[in-house]
Amino acid sequence: MKKQALFIINKKSGTTDKNNLSPQIKEWIDPELYSYKEIITEYRGHASILSAQAVREGCDLVVAAGGDGTINEVAKELIQTDTLLGIIPLGSGNEFARRLKIPLTPPKAIEILNK
């Protein structure tokens, strides 16, 4: 059975262009493992609201695609739940992802999610 994934994308994080992210997700995510949707954050705190909603709806995986702030917003809503956290580092520093040795390119980060 496919797992449900939500990609929460903060297009304002970091300095790189995020317009190629959707095609990269589509290309690299394993469609046999996941059905997914993408939502772009609209304001500070929006990722928290989206993550909490995903948990209530039984989402299996929430992927924070942004910087450390986006990751923090998503992660705090997943504490003490069965929903997993995924990370695609798109910030300017990506300190959290670097410390966890998460690949800094979207295709390689998505490969980790497939494993």
ZAVEXZA-416735 format. One record per residue (C-alpha): z, x, y. Coordinates in nm, 4 decimals. Each point is the difference from the previous one (the first is absolute). Example, Ala and Ser with C-alpha at 12.3 -4.5 7.8 and 13.67 -1.06 7.14 Angstrom:
// ZAVEXZA-416735
[guba [0.7800; 1.2300; -0.4500]]
[guba [-0.0660; 0.1370; 0.3440]]
END
This chain:
// ZAVEXZA-416735
[guba [0.0000; 0.0000; 0.0000]]
[guba [-0.0937; 0.1307; 0.3437]]
[guba [0.2711; 0.0949; 0.2433]]
[guba [-0.0005; -0.1440; 0.3507]]
[guba [-0.0131; 0.2588; 0.2782]]
[guba [0.0221; -0.0362; 0.3757]]
[guba [-0.1291; 0.2770; 0.2251]]
[guba [0.1726; -0.0132; 0.3381]]
[guba [-0.2126; 0.2035; 0.2391]]
[guba [0.1172; 0.1292; 0.3357]]
[guba [-0.3215; 0.0947; 0.1816]]
[guba [0.1988; 0.1290; 0.2986]]
[guba [0.1864; 0.2700; -0.1930]]
[guba [-0.1093; 0.3607; 0.0208]]
[guba [-0.3156; 0.1309; 0.1565]]
[guba [-0.2644; -0.0470; -0.2690]]
[guba [-0.2540; -0.2825; -0.0163]]
[guba [0.1151; -0.2729; -0.2407]]
[guba [-0.3339; -0.1852; -0.0176]]
[guba [-0.0933; 0.1692; -0.3295]]
[guba [0.3235; -0.0994; -0.1721]]
[guba [-0.1114; -0.3407; -0.1346]]
[guba [-0.3111; 0.1437; -0.1675]]
[guba [0.2105; 0.2827; -0.1459]]
[guba [0.2534; -0.2462; -0.1409]]
[guba [-0.2791; -0.2059; -0.1545]]
[guba [-0.1637; 0.3102; -0.1463]]
[guba [0.3107; 0.1691; -0.1373]]
[guba [0.2392; -0.2768; -0.1078]]
[guba [-0.0282; -0.0858; -0.3684]]
[guba [-0.1204; -0.3633; -0.0103]]
[guba [0.1195; -0.0336; -0.3584]]
[guba [0.3574; 0.0761; 0.1086]]
[guba [0.0220; -0.1702; 0.3389]]
[guba [-0.1113; -0.2968; 0.1965]]
[guba [0.0808; 0.0686; 0.3612]]
[guba [-0.0206; -0.1056; 0.3574]]
[guba [0.0215; 0.1901; 0.3245]]
[guba [0.1778; -0.1017; 0.3177]]
[guba [-0.0081; 0.1918; 0.3278]]
[guba [0.3236; 0.0099; 0.1951]]
[guba [-0.0122; -0.1557; 0.3446]]
[guba [0.3290; 0.1143; 0.1540]]
[guba [0.3152; 0.2044; -0.0613]]
[guba [0.2028; -0.1610; -0.2788]]
[guba [-0.2979; -0.1871; -0.1446]]
[guba [-0.0056; 0.2229; -0.3110]]
[guba [0.3599; -0.1042; -0.0731]]
[guba [-0.0872; -0.3679; 0.0251]]
[guba [-0.3071; 0.0427; -0.2219]]
[guba [0.1976; 0.1988; -0.2583]]
[guba [0.2802; -0.2569; -0.0194]]
[guba [-0.2579; -0.2743; -0.0480]]
[guba [-0.1717; 0.2015; -0.2754]]
[guba [0.3317; 0.0348; -0.1833]]
[guba [0.0650; -0.3749; 0.0251]]
[guba [-0.3485; -0.0657; -0.1409]]
[guba [0.0594; 0.2304; -0.2983]]
[guba [-0.2334; 0.2798; 0.1035]]
[guba [0.0216; 0.2964; -0.2392]]
[guba [-0.0938; 0.2768; 0.2453]]
[guba [0.0066; 0.0310; 0.3776]]
[guba [-0.1904; 0.2970; 0.1390]]
[guba [0.0945; 0.1337; 0.3414]]
[guba [-0.3147; 0.1450; 0.1557]]
[guba [0.1236; 0.1635; 0.3163]]
[guba [0.2510; 0.2499; 0.1247]]
[guba [0.3692; 0.0493; -0.0630]]
[guba [0.0879; -0.3031; 0.2148]]
[guba [-0.2226; -0.2288; -0.2043]]
[guba [0.1395; 0.1412; -0.3226]]
[guba [0.3543; -0.0641; 0.1280]]
[guba [-0.0806; -0.3606; 0.0928]]
[guba [-0.1463; -0.0699; -0.3442]]
[guba [0.2541; 0.1945; -0.2059]]
[guba [0.3073; -0.1659; 0.1502]]
[guba [-0.1272; -0.3404; -0.1137]]
[guba [-0.0544; 0.1193; -0.3575]]
[guba [0.3522; 0.1309; -0.0589]]
[guba [0.1695; -0.1757; -0.2934]]
[guba [-0.3205; -0.1827; -0.0988]]
[guba [-0.2431; 0.0470; -0.2876]]
[guba [-0.2881; 0.0613; 0.2412]]
[guba [-0.1304; 0.3554; -0.0034]]
[guba [-0.0782; 0.2086; 0.3084]]
[guba [-0.3321; 0.1797; 0.0329]]
[guba [-0.0912; 0.2336; 0.2834]]
[guba [-0.3268; 0.0994; 0.1611]]
[guba [0.1027; 0.2480; 0.2706]]
[guba [-0.1900; -0.0618; 0.3242]]
[guba [0.2479; 0.1193; 0.2613]]
[guba [-0.0129; 0.3033; 0.2229]]
[guba [0.2734; 0.1912; -0.1857]]
[guba [0.0406; -0.1768; -0.3351]]
[guba [0.3317; 0.1756; -0.0566]]
[guba [0.1228; -0.2525; -0.2563]]
[guba [-0.3179; 0.0214; -0.2069]]
[guba [-0.0047; 0.3802; 0.0233]]
[guba [0.3560; 0.0225; -0.1310]]
[guba [-0.0894; -0.2242; -0.2936]]
[guba [-0.3203; 0.1999; -0.0591]]
[guba [-0.2180; -0.3080; 0.0439]]
[guba [-0.3623; 0.1017; 0.0593]]
[guba [-0.0993; -0.0282; 0.3644]]
[guba [-0.3499; -0.1370; -0.0589]]
[guba [-0.0448; -0.3706; -0.0786]]
[guba [-0.2107; 0.0490; -0.3165]]
[guba [0.2538; 0.2374; -0.1537]]
[guba [0.2954; -0.2210; 0.1033]]
[guba [-0.1752; -0.3018; -0.1554]]
[guba [-0.0560; 0.1973; -0.3222]]
[guba [0.3795; 0.0359; -0.0214]]
[guba [0.0363; -0.3785; 0.0279]]
[guba [-0.2394; -0.0397; -0.2922]]
[guba [0.2234; 0.2196; -0.2155]]
END
